[in-house]
């Protein structure tokens, strides 16, 4: 057992050191990109936002979408039906906005996710005069500079799409919200200046012609995941995806334990169906991390009970934990540069991304195990069975 422990420990230390190096590189990228100007690419843009239900902060978030420091855009809000409790809010917002707002009633989804159904309906309503499509979510509040900076990479004709990601902010400091923030941060910092980025549906810009050339609408057929399906379509067409870290979207959250596990399990179930190789790679890394902790604690307790030297076993067991927390510190330092408007909140809850970072791999391992045995998720009150990336079944509640 001791030999296995040392073997796994060496692997985890090397992986942790590599992760720290990646964290330093991410911090350098963030520092360099935070002050970049928006550029001079100013196409006519359709900003598309799917809406479902009266979530907390919805009116404020949607109002932010009408106030970007960019003149050439119109807002398309897509909702399933006028029966949705958010519909009257959309009408009020459209009536009072100086920015043109279009409300699209998409109808109920059939064998696809409601979000995907809303997006498809909105794209069909966007006129040919709009050169770029920008997709956003309703649970974030992007700053005024956000749209112009998100568009900037598209000035390069080689870029397939420009994407960013969410940064979850605990609303009132509850443990489960804080843990979700730490959990989500590992995904945000997976994106970078490389060729294996993925689109995030809450903040992605794509040229209209590139959207059509890659057949994204067809990729959405039968899908519950707008972003994984768009990523697959662009990858198959050979179009790279540029990450725009300076456009991270702050998204306040307040989760209970059940909400937390519903959210994290859903993400891993979707990943297993749409990106099984990524799901398996993450599973292996988290298994090794968990094995080191478990073996280390067993050896520490057994040695201590037998009166043998045990303190050094405990110290060695904690090394991967310390390295994981160190990566969390680097993430926090980077995001403070990228989200200056949220600096006070980031500092107030800095413990969420540092002290809780070592708890994330065991949670991921649990999510991975759950995803191995089910393909059923609940999203915004609707239950889906994910039969394949192109086949979704809506289940009765």
N, C-alpha and C positions, 0 to 999 in steps of 0.2 A: 504493500500500500504506500509506503514512504517513497519508493521509487516512482510510482505513478504520480504521486503528489508533486515531486520535484520536476518531473517531466512536464506536467500540465502548468506548473508554476512558471517555469522558464518560458513556455509558449505565451502565457498571459502577460508576463513582464515585457516580452518583446512586442507583443501586440499593443500593450499599454504605452510603451515608449513610442511606437509608431503612431499611435493615436495622438499622443502629445505633440509629436512633430507635425501631424496634420492640423492640430489645433492652432499651433503657432503660424502655420501657413495660412489658415483661414483668418486668423487675426490680422495678419499682414494684408491679406486681400481686402478685408473689411475696412481697415484703416486707409488703404489706397483708394478704394472705391467710394467711400462715404462722401468725399468732397468733389466728386466728378460733376461737371456741368451736364445739363440735360441733352445738349447737342442741338442740331438744327433740323432734325427730321420731323416734319409736321404734317403728316397725312390726315385725311378726314377719318375719324374714328367712331366706331359704334361700340360703346361700353355696354356689355350684356351682363345682367345680374339676375339669377333665379331667386325667387322668394317663396318661402313657405312658412306660414304661421307668424304670430306676433312674438318673436324672440326678443329677449332683453336688449335694449339699445338699438332696435331696428330703425326707428325713425332718424336717429342721429347718424347712424351708419349710412343710410341711403342719402341723407342730406349731404354728407361728405362727398358722395359720388357726383353731386351736381356742382361742386365747388373746386374742381381741379384747376390749377393754374395753366390752363390749356384751352384754346378757343375752339378748335376744330373737332368737336365731338358732340354726340347726342347719347342719351341714356335709354336703354331698352330694359324694362323690368318685366320679367316673365313669371307668371304664376299659374297654377293649375286651373283655378276657376274663381269667379266672383264670390263664391261661398267661403273662400279662405278668409279667416278673420283679419288678415293683413291687407285685403284688397281695398278697403275704404281708406287706409293709410296711404296706399299708393295713389289713389285718386286725389287725395288732399295734397300730397307732395307734388304731383304733376300740375295741379291747378295753381299752386303758389310758386313754382319754380320758374326762374328766368331761363334755365337751360331746357331745351326740348326733351321731354320725357314721353316715351311710348310704352303703353301697358299692353302686354300680350297675354291673352288667356290661352294656355296651351292645351287644356283638357286633361283628362286623367290618363296616366301612362298605361300602356299595354305591353307587357313583356319587356320592360326596360325600367331603369330608375326614373323617379319623378324629376330629379334634377336634370338628367339627360334629356328627358322629354321636353322640359321647359327650355333648355338650351336649343334643341333642334327647332322648336317652334319659333324662337326668337331669331335665329339665324335666317330662317325662311322669310322673316318680315323685314330684314335689313336690306335697304336699297343698294343698288349696284354702285352708287356714288361713294359708298364707304370703302376705303382702301384697306383698312385694318380692323380686325375684330379683337376686342379686349374682353376677357372673361374675368369676372370678380365674384366674390361671395358676399352675402349680406351680413355676416357676423364680424366683419372687420371694419376699421375706420382708417383708410389710407390718408396720408397728409396731402396737402395741395400740390406738392411737387411730384407726387407719385406717378401720375399718368405720363408726363413728359419723359421722366427717367425710364419708365418701363418700355416706352417706345424706342428709346435711343438705339439699342442693339439692332433693331430692324433696318437701320440705315445701311447695314452690311447685307447685301443681297444673298450672301451665303448662309445666313442665319435662318433656321426654320421657324423658330419661335423664341420669345424671351419670356422667362418665367421667374417668379420669386417664390416665397413661401410664407407661412404664418409663423408668428411668434406668440405663443399663448402667455397671457398675463393673468395670474391669479387675481380674481376680483376682490376677495376679502381675505386672502391668505390661508384658506382652508387647506388641510393636508392633501386631499385628493386633487384639488385644483393645482397645487404646487407640484405634486408628483406628475400630473399630466403635462405641465409646462416642461419639466425636466425630460420626460419621455419624448415629447414632441421636438425638443431642441436637438436631439441626436439625429433626427431626420433632416432638419433644416441645415445642419452642418455637413450632411452628406453631399449636398449640392455644392458646386464650386466651378472653378475654371478648368473643366475637363470635358470629356466627350461621353460621359454616362449620366448626364442630367435627365430629369423627368419633368414633365409639365405638372404644375399644381393648378387645379381648376379655380382656385380662389384668386389667382393673379397671373394671367398669361396673356401675352399679346402675339398675334400672328397675322401676317398679311393675308388679305382675302384670297388672292390667287394661290398662295402657298397652302392655305386651308383646303382649297378645292383640289389642287394638284395632289395633295396627300390623301384625299378622299376621307377626311375626318368625319363627315356626316355619315358615310357608310360604316366607318369604324364604330360609330355610336349605336348602330343597330343592335338591339338586344342587350345593350351594356348597362351596367349600374355605375360604372366608374368613368366619368368624363375625362379625367386626367390621364389615367393609365391607357385608355383607348386612344386618346390623342397622341400620347407619347409613342405608342406602338405604330400608329399611322405615319408619324414623322420619321421614325427610325426606319421603317420599311422603305420609305421614299428617299432615305439617305440625307435627311435634313437635320443638322445639328440644333441642339437646344441650348440657348445661352442663359446662364443664371445671372440675375440682377440683385445682388445682396443688398444694395442700397435701397431697395424697394420692399424690404420685409414689411409685412402687415401685422401690426399689433392687434391681437384678438383677445379681449377679456373673456375669462371663463369662470364659471362657478359650478363645480361638480361634486356630487356625492360619490360614495364608493361604487354604487351600482352604475351610475352614469359613466364613471371612469372606466370600469371594465367593459361596459358596452361599447364605449368609444375606442379603446385600445384593441379590444378583440376584433371589432369591425375592421379596423385598418389592416390587421394581419390576415384576416380571412380574405379580404379583397386582394391583398398582396399575394397570398397563396394561389388564388385563382388566376390573377392577371400577370404576376411575375414570380412563378414558382422557383426559379433559380435564386432570385434575390431572397425569397422567403427561406430557402434552405441554407443559404450562406449565413444569414442572420441567425438562424437556429443553431448552427454549429458553433459560432462564436459565443453565443450565450450559454450553451451547454458547457463549454470549457470553463467559462467564468464561474458558473454555478458549481461545477465539479471541484474546482480549486477551493472555493469557500467551504463546501461541505466536507471534503477530505481534510482540509486544514483544521477545521473545528473538531472533527472526530479525532484526529491525531493529537491535537492540543489537549482535549479532555482525557483521552486514554493515557497519554504520557503523564499528565498532571495527577490522575488517579493512581498511577503506578509509581509515583514519586520520581519520575524521570524528568530530565530537562524538557521544558515545554514552552517557555516564554518565546524562544526564537521561532518556534513553529507559528505562534500567534502573529508575531511581527511579519514573518514571510507571507502568511495568509492575507494580511492587510495591505501588502504592497499593491496588488491589482486594484484594491479599493481606493487607495491614495492616488494612484495614477488616473483612475476614473474621475475622481473629484477634481484633480488638476486640469483635466480636459474641460470640466464644467466651468472652472474659473476662466479659462481662455475663451470659452463661448460667451460668457457674460461680458468680458472685457470687449469682445468684438461687437456684440449687439448694442452696447451702450453707445458706440460710435455710430451704428447704423440707425438707431431709433432715438435720436436726441429728444424728441417730444415726450418719450416715455422714460427718460433717465431716472426720475425720482422713483417711479414704480419699480424699475429694474433694480435699483440699489436697495429699495425696501425689501424686495423679495429675492435678493441675491442668493440666499440660502437654498432656494428652490432648485437653482441650476448647478449648485456646487455640492452642498451636503447631501442632496437627494440623488445626484447623478449615479452613485454606486448602487442604488436600488433599481435603476432602470433595466440593466441586463436580466435580473431575475423576473421582472414583470414581462419583458419581451419573451423570455422563455415560456412563461405561463401562456401568453397570448399565442405563441407559436404552437404550443401543444393543443390549445383550444381549436386553432385553425386547422390542425391536422384531422380533426374529427367532425367538423361541421362546415357547411357552406351556407348557412342561414344567418342573415344579419337583420337588425332592425335599424332603420335610418329615418329620422324625422317621423316616427310613428307608423312607418310602413315596413312590413316584413318581406324580405326578399330571399329567394333561394338562388344562389349563383351556380347555375349548371355548367357554364363555361364563360369565357370572355365575351362571347356573342349570344349568350342564351341566359335570360333571367326570368324567373317565375315569381310573380307577386302572390304572396300567400295570404289567406284570410287571417285576421287578427284574432 
